[in-house]
Amino acid sequence: MKGTVSDPRATLVQGDVRDVRRILSEAGVSRADAVISGIPFSYLKRHEREKLVEDSYEVLSPGGRFLAYQGFYQLDRFLYKHLTERFQTVKTSIEPVALPPLRIYEATKAR
């Protein structure tokens, strides 16, 4: 499903992040500047988490970012470890205003 944004430089494509390669292919896009995920990584099997992170990394342009938000109380090991194994830079922060609070992950692909 394609969304709308008012910035002509941006195209928003919505779908299951586990299908990121197919989604980009169907949209006629070879690379993305950002992949955003809210999928609860704790529900995925290890190999599914690894594949999701790898696929997201592969479709990102150099300098592109994988952004994920997870419930604050979900354990870090379900995402952070996988991100640091693949991405050069990984930052985390907390968004306490959200209900429930969210842990935000920002992983950047090297240029």
Secondary structure by P-SEA (a helix, b strand, c coil): cbbbbccccbbbbbccccaaaaaaaaaccccccccccccccccccaaaaaaaaaaaaaaccccbbbbbbccccccccccaaaaaacccbbbbbbccccccbbbbbbbbccc
